[in-house]
Amino acid sequence: LRPVAEIEQTLASTDLDGFMLYAPVFPELAPGADPGAGRRLCAPFDASMRYQYRHWWAGQPTLAKQRWLRPLMAANLVQSRVRVSLAFSTVGVRRRDTIFTDDFACYGGWFFCTLSAACVRYARDFARDNPDLLGYFRTVLAPEEVFLQTVLVNSGKFRFEPDSRRYIDLSASRNNHSKTLGVADLDTMLASGAHWARKFDPEHDRAVLDMLDQRVRSLPADDRD
């Protein structure tokens, strides 16, 4: 959404370690946690199903799998031990214990973020040095939406703006799929202050991509706002 040179200038001049949307996934279990965005990013039922259950996958979600899994979702309403996910094609069993504690709160947000090299190295080394914790993340739903946030924020070593600088429209989301953007969304995208946006599909609206390309490549340095 912005000229690359402008994004580079922002990153070079900031004293932050990254732009990353984050907030506690279970704020009631971590009263001392960094509030981050200051709002829940996930409904309590969904948060529990994602990160307090051990999940097994039935392969990639397909319409056929959704048809035979849908009746099983009734189990979600009458008990708390087993959870069926239509969006992920999984069956999960509630764990007795989780890896999350007062000192290692569960933070979540979008996978899309901008991080310093120091953050990336820290996350890489954490994954290498903590195989048991990494194994836990492999058995939850959407681990990419909690791993970086949980590891980096709990470290206490970095400072983040709780905003990924990405424009993503989830206002009419089904199963957390974001809106495919078009020309009608252009003014809102550009007014958001975001560096990037998603998602686009040239078969849905090719014109918006051409308009963004033209703007980013030709916008004068003194007229970027």
C-alpha positions as CSV (number, residue, x, y, z in Angstrom):
1,L,0.0,0.0,0.0
2,R,3.0,2.3,0.5
3,P,6.2,2.8,-1.5
4,V,8.9,0.4,-0.4
5,A,11.3,3.2,0.3
6,E,8.8,4.7,2.7
7,I,8.3,1.4,4.5
8,E,12.1,1.0,4.8
9,Q,12.4,4.5,6.2
10,T,9.8,3.7,8.8
11,L,11.7,0.6,9.9
12,A,15.0,2.4,9.9
13,S,13.8,5.2,12.1
14,T,11.7,3.3,14.7
15,D,13.1,2.3,18.1
16,L,10.7,-0.6,18.2
17,D,11.6,-4.2,17.5
18,G,8.6,-4.9,15.3
19,F,5.0,-4.3,14.3
20,M,3.0,-7.3,15.5
21,L,-0.6,-7.6,16.5
22,Y,-0.8,-9.3,19.9
23,A,-3.0,-9.7,23.0
24,P,-3.4,-12.3,25.7
25,V,-5.5,-15.3,24.5
26,F,-6.6,-16.1,28.0
27,P,-6.5,-12.7,29.9
28,E,-8.4,-14.2,32.8
29,L,-5.6,-16.7,33.4
30,A,-2.8,-14.1,33.0
31,P,-3.9,-11.0,34.9
32,G,-0.4,-9.6,34.8
33,A,0.1,-10.1,31.0
34,D,1.0,-7.3,28.6
35,P,-2.4,-6.2,27.3
36,G,-1.0,-5.6,23.8
37,A,-3.9,-4.5,21.6
38,G,-6.1,-4.3,24.7
39,R,-8.9,-6.4,23.4
40,R,-9.7,-10.1,22.9
41,L,-8.6,-11.3,19.5
42,C,-10.4,-14.6,19.9
43,A,-13.7,-15.6,21.5
44,P,-13.3,-17.6,24.7
45,F,-14.8,-20.8,23.3
46,D,-12.7,-20.6,20.1
47,A,-9.5,-19.8,22.1
48,S,-10.1,-22.8,24.4
49,M,-10.7,-25.2,21.5
50,R,-7.6,-24.0,19.7
51,Y,-5.0,-23.9,22.4
52,Q,-6.2,-26.1,25.3
53,Y,-7.0,-29.2,23.2
54,R,-4.7,-31.7,21.6
55,H,-5.9,-32.0,17.9
56,W,-5.7,-34.7,15.3
57,W,-6.2,-33.8,11.6
58,A,-8.4,-35.6,9.1
59,G,-6.3,-34.1,6.2
60,Q,-7.0,-30.9,4.3
61,P,-10.5,-29.4,4.8
62,T,-12.8,-30.2,1.9
63,L,-16.5,-29.8,1.3
64,A,-17.0,-33.6,1.6
65,K,-15.2,-33.7,5.0
66,Q,-17.2,-30.8,6.2
67,R,-20.4,-32.6,5.3
68,W,-19.6,-35.6,7.4
69,L,-18.0,-33.6,10.2
70,R,-20.9,-31.2,10.6
71,P,-23.2,-33.5,12.5
72,L,-20.4,-34.3,14.9
73,M,-20.1,-30.7,15.9
74,A,-23.3,-31.2,18.0
75,A,-20.9,-32.7,20.5
76,N,-19.3,-29.3,21.1
77,L,-22.6,-28.1,22.6
78,V,-23.2,-30.9,25.2
79,Q,-19.8,-31.6,26.7
80,S,-16.3,-30.1,27.0
81,R,-13.9,-33.0,26.7
82,V,-14.0,-33.3,22.8
83,R,-14.1,-30.6,20.2
84,V,-14.8,-31.0,16.5
85,S,-13.6,-28.2,14.1
86,L,-15.2,-27.9,10.8
87,A,-12.9,-25.2,9.6
88,F,-9.7,-27.2,10.3
89,S,-11.1,-30.8,9.8
90,T,-9.9,-31.8,13.3
91,V,-11.0,-33.6,16.4
92,G,-9.5,-32.4,19.7
93,V,-9.3,-33.8,23.2
94,R,-9.0,-31.5,26.1
95,R,-5.6,-31.6,27.8
96,R,-5.1,-32.0,31.6
97,D,-2.3,-29.4,31.5
98,T,-1.0,-26.8,29.0
99,I,2.4,-25.2,28.6
100,F,1.0,-21.8,29.6
101,T,1.8,-20.4,33.0
102,D,1.9,-17.0,34.7
103,D,5.5,-16.6,33.3
104,F,4.6,-18.0,29.9
105,A,1.2,-16.6,29.0
106,C,-0.4,-17.4,25.7
107,Y,-0.4,-14.5,23.3
108,G,-2.1,-14.4,20.0
109,G,-2.5,-12.3,16.9
110,W,-2.0,-12.4,13.2
111,F,0.9,-14.4,11.6
112,F,1.5,-11.4,9.4
113,C,4.0,-9.1,11.1
114,T,7.3,-7.2,10.6
115,L,10.1,-8.2,13.0
116,S,13.7,-7.2,13.5
117,A,16.5,-9.7,12.8
118,A,17.1,-10.0,16.6
119,C,13.4,-11.1,17.0
120,V,13.7,-13.7,14.2
121,R,17.0,-15.1,15.6
122,Y,15.4,-15.3,19.1
123,A,12.4,-17.2,17.8
124,R,14.6,-19.5,15.8
125,D,16.8,-20.3,18.8
126,F,13.8,-20.8,21.0
127,A,12.3,-23.4,18.6
128,R,15.7,-25.2,18.4
129,D,16.2,-25.2,22.2
130,N,12.7,-26.1,23.3
131,P,11.6,-29.2,21.3
132,D,8.9,-30.2,23.9
133,L,7.2,-26.8,23.7
134,L,7.5,-26.8,19.9
135,G,5.8,-30.2,19.9
136,Y,2.9,-28.7,21.9
137,F,2.4,-25.9,19.3
138,R,2.4,-28.5,16.5
139,T,-0.8,-30.1,18.0
140,V,-2.9,-26.9,18.4
141,L,-5.1,-25.2,15.8
142,A,-3.5,-22.2,14.1
143,P,-0.1,-22.3,15.9
144,E,1.2,-19.6,13.5
145,E,-1.2,-17.2,15.2
146,V,0.3,-17.7,18.7
147,F,3.9,-19.0,18.4
148,L,5.7,-15.8,17.6
149,Q,3.6,-13.7,19.9
150,T,3.9,-16.1,22.8
151,V,7.6,-16.6,22.5
152,L,8.6,-13.0,21.8
153,V,6.3,-11.1,24.2
154,N,7.1,-13.5,27.1
155,S,10.8,-13.0,26.6
156,G,10.6,-9.5,27.8
157,K,13.5,-8.6,25.5
158,F,11.6,-6.7,22.8
159,R,9.2,-3.8,22.3
160,F,6.4,-4.0,19.8
161,E,3.7,-1.8,18.4
162,P,0.5,-4.0,18.7
163,D,-0.4,-3.4,15.1
164,S,0.9,-5.5,12.2
165,R,0.6,-2.6,9.7
166,R,-1.5,-5.0,7.6
167,Y,-5.0,-4.1,6.3
168,I,-7.2,-7.2,6.6
169,D,-11.0,-7.0,6.5
170,L,-12.7,-9.7,8.7
171,S,-15.9,-7.8,9.1
172,A,-18.0,-10.5,7.2
173,S,-15.7,-13.4,7.9
174,R,-16.8,-17.0,7.7
175,N,-14.4,-19.5,9.4
176,N,-11.9,-16.6,9.8
177,H,-11.4,-16.1,6.1
178,S,-10.7,-12.5,5.2
179,K,-12.5,-10.5,2.6
180,T,-11.1,-10.5,-1.0
181,L,-10.3,-6.8,-1.6
182,G,-11.2,-4.7,-4.6
183,V,-11.4,-1.2,-5.9
184,A,-14.3,-0.5,-3.6
185,D,-12.0,-1.0,-0.6
186,L,-9.1,1.1,-2.0
187,D,-9.9,4.4,-0.1
188,T,-10.3,2.5,3.3
189,M,-7.1,0.6,2.7
190,L,-5.0,3.7,2.0
191,A,-6.5,5.6,4.9
192,S,-5.6,2.8,7.3
193,G,-1.9,3.7,7.5
194,A,-1.0,0.0,6.8
195,H,2.0,-0.9,4.8
196,W,0.5,-4.0,3.2
197,A,-2.9,-5.5,2.6
198,R,-4.5,-8.9,1.9
199,K,-6.1,-10.7,0.3
200,F,-6.3,-10.0,-3.5
201,D,-7.4,-12.2,-6.4
202,P,-7.0,-10.9,-10.0
203,E,-9.9,-13.0,-11.1
204,H,-12.1,-11.2,-8.5
205,D,-10.7,-7.6,-9.2
206,R,-7.6,-7.1,-11.3
207,A,-8.1,-3.3,-11.5
208,V,-7.3,-2.8,-7.8
209,L,-3.8,-4.4,-8.2
210,D,-3.1,-2.2,-11.2
211,M,-4.2,0.9,-9.3
212,L,-2.0,0.0,-6.3
213,D,1.0,-0.7,-8.6
214,Q,0.6,2.7,-10.2
215,R,0.3,4.5,-6.9
216,V,3.2,2.8,-5.2
217,R,5.6,3.2,-8.1
218,S,4.7,6.8,-9.1
219,L,3.8,8.5,-5.8
220,P,6.2,11.5,-5.3
221,A,8.2,11.5,-2.2
222,D,6.6,14.7,-0.9
223,D,3.0,13.6,-1.6
224,R,2.9,10.1,0.0
225,D,0.1,11.0,2.5
